[in-house]
Amino acid sequence: QLHLQESGPGLVKPSATLSLTCTVSGGSMNTNTFYWAWLRQSPRKGLEWIGYIYYSGITYYNTYLKSRVAISVDTSENQFSLKLSSVTAGDSGVYYCATWVGGTTRSFTSWGQGRLVTVSS
Amino acid sequence: DIQMTQSPASLSASVGDRVIINCRASQSISNHVNWFQHKPGNAPKFLIYGASTLESGVPSRFSGSGSGTDFTLAISSLQPEDSATYYCQQSYTTPYTFGLGTKVEI
């Protein structure tokens, strides 16, 4: 059973870059079973898919965030990361990392507990 | 983008009650709907995929149905531990989108 845990700053200044890391335990990330995903939740927008990355490094992003998002993976450290640039107050919320399984499942199957990030000066 | 509209936004029911949560998609999405349970402070829990297939380990009192644009999550006999917010999500196409949630109170 995979366990995912988000980490990173809980407070980010406007116009700065938000950076979060997800540490995966209970299995190897060097597998073609999962995509490694980031999502976020805010009172204004609800739950929102940010994007995901395959172990090979191929990325897929939500078109609304694509110009500001970068997701990377380090399978040797069993971690993957999110960077969101030029943040505003609208980027505040709880950020989740999760696994995406394709095929017949096509769902986010395991989630972290979430990391609350506030954008404020 | 495909909009997912859930109803009701919240409900209150008693232990043993049958509970129905509705989810409507803004366009036909075949059976590509997933359901999640979320309790405050916990990781969201994956319940159902493909509109009606229970994830391994999910109690059989949970069931899902629907296709096209209208979907339901049912809890046949509500238990105290089912108090949570439930979300539907479409996996038909990116960007994947979620409903705003239904808060179930016991």
Chai-1 contact restraints between the chains, C-beta under 6 A:
chainA,res_idxA,chainB,res_idxB,connection_type,confidence,min_distance_angstrom,max_distance_angstrom,comment,restraint_id
A,G46,B,F98,contact,1.0,0.0,6.0,A-B,restraint_1
A,G46,B,L100,contact,1.0,0.0,6.0,A-B,restraint_2
A,L47,B,F98,contact,1.0,0.0,6.0,A-B,restraint_3
A,W49,B,P95,contact,1.0,0.0,6.0,A-B,restraint_4
A,W49,B,Y96,contact,1.0,0.0,6.0,A-B,restraint_5
A,N62,B,P95,contact,1.0,0.0,6.0,A-B,restraint_6
A,T105,B,Y49,contact,1.0,0.0,6.0,A-B,restraint_7
A,R106,B,S91,contact,1.0,0.0,6.0,A-B,restraint_8
A,S107,B,N34,contact,1.0,0.0,6.0,A-B,restraint_9
A,S107,B,Y49,contact,1.0,0.0,6.0,A-B,restraint_10
A,T109,B,F46,contact,1.0,0.0,6.0,A-B,restraint_11
A,W111,B,A43,contact,1.0,0.0,6.0,A-B,restraint_12
A,W111,B,P44,contact,1.0,0.0,6.0,A-B,restraint_13
A,G112,B,A43,contact,1.0,0.0,6.0,A-B,restraint_14
A,Q113,B,A43,contact,1.0,0.0,6.0,A-B,restraint_15
